[in-house]
Amino acid sequence: MDKADIKARIAQMNSKRDSLVELLERPNLGTLRIDVDQALEELDELIEEFNATFPEEKV
Protein backbone atom coordinates (compact mmCIF):
# COMPACT_ATOMS: atom_id res chain seq x y z
CA MET A 1 0.00 0.00 0.00
CA ASP A 2 1.50 3.34 -1.00
CA LYS A 3 1.01 6.81 0.43
CA ALA A 4 -1.71 7.72 -2.09
CA ASP A 5 -3.77 4.65 -1.12
CA ILE A 6 -3.42 5.46 2.57
CA LYS A 7 -4.44 9.08 1.97
CA ALA A 8 -7.48 7.98 -0.04
CA ARG A 9 -8.59 5.59 2.69
CA ILE A 10 -8.10 8.17 5.44
CA ALA A 11 -10.09 10.72 3.41
CA GLN A 12 -12.86 8.16 2.91
CA MET A 13 -13.02 7.43 6.64
CA ASN A 14 -12.90 11.13 7.45
CA SER A 15 -15.91 11.72 5.19
CA LYS A 16 -17.90 9.22 7.25
CA ARG A 17 -17.03 10.91 10.55
CA ASP A 18 -20.17 13.07 10.35
CA SER A 19 -22.29 9.91 10.28
CA LEU A 20 -20.76 8.79 13.57
CA VAL A 21 -21.36 12.20 15.13
CA GLU A 22 -24.97 12.15 13.94
CA LEU A 23 -25.43 8.64 15.32
CA LEU A 24 -23.95 9.69 18.65
CA GLU A 25 -26.56 12.45 18.96
CA ARG A 26 -29.47 10.01 18.82
CA PRO A 27 -31.18 9.71 22.21
CA ASN A 28 -32.21 6.04 21.82
CA LEU A 29 -28.73 4.65 21.20
CA GLY A 30 -28.43 2.94 24.58
CA THR A 31 -25.23 1.05 25.29
CA LEU A 32 -24.23 1.29 21.63
CA ARG A 33 -23.31 4.90 22.44
CA ILE A 34 -20.11 3.64 24.08
CA ASP A 35 -19.03 1.84 20.89
CA VAL A 36 -19.86 4.80 18.64
CA ASP A 37 -17.99 7.16 20.96
CA GLN A 38 -14.96 4.84 20.95
CA ALA A 39 -15.03 4.57 17.15
CA LEU A 40 -15.15 8.36 16.88
CA GLU A 41 -12.20 8.75 19.24
CA GLU A 42 -10.14 6.17 17.36
CA LEU A 43 -10.97 7.77 14.01
CA ASP A 44 -9.87 11.16 15.31
CA GLU A 45 -6.62 9.64 16.60
CA LEU A 46 -5.99 7.96 13.25
CA ILE A 47 -6.49 11.23 11.38
CA GLU A 48 -4.19 13.06 13.81
CA GLU A 49 -1.50 10.41 13.37
CA PHE A 50 -1.79 10.58 9.59
CA ASN A 51 -1.49 14.37 9.65
CA ALA A 52 1.53 14.17 11.97
CA THR A 53 3.22 11.54 9.79
CA PHE A 54 2.45 13.24 6.48
CA PRO A 55 2.04 16.96 7.28
CA GLU A 56 2.16 17.89 3.59
CA GLU A 57 -0.78 15.54 2.88
CA LYS A 58 -3.24 16.71 5.57
CA VAL A 59 -6.82 15.51 5.27
C-alpha positions, 0 to 999 in steps of 0.5 A, a space after each residue: 500500500 502506498 502513500 496515495 492509497 493510505 491518503 485515499 482511505 483516510 479521506 474516505 473514513 474522514 468523510 464518514 465521521 459526520 455519520 458517527 457524530 450524527 449517530 452519537 446524537 441520537 437519544 435512543 442509542 443505549 449502550 451502543 453509544 459507548 461503541 460509537 464514541 470509541 469509534 469516533 475517538 479512534 478515528 480522530 486519533 488515526 487522522 491526527 496520526 496521519 497528519 503528523 506523519 504526512 504533514 504535507 498531505 493533511 486531510 
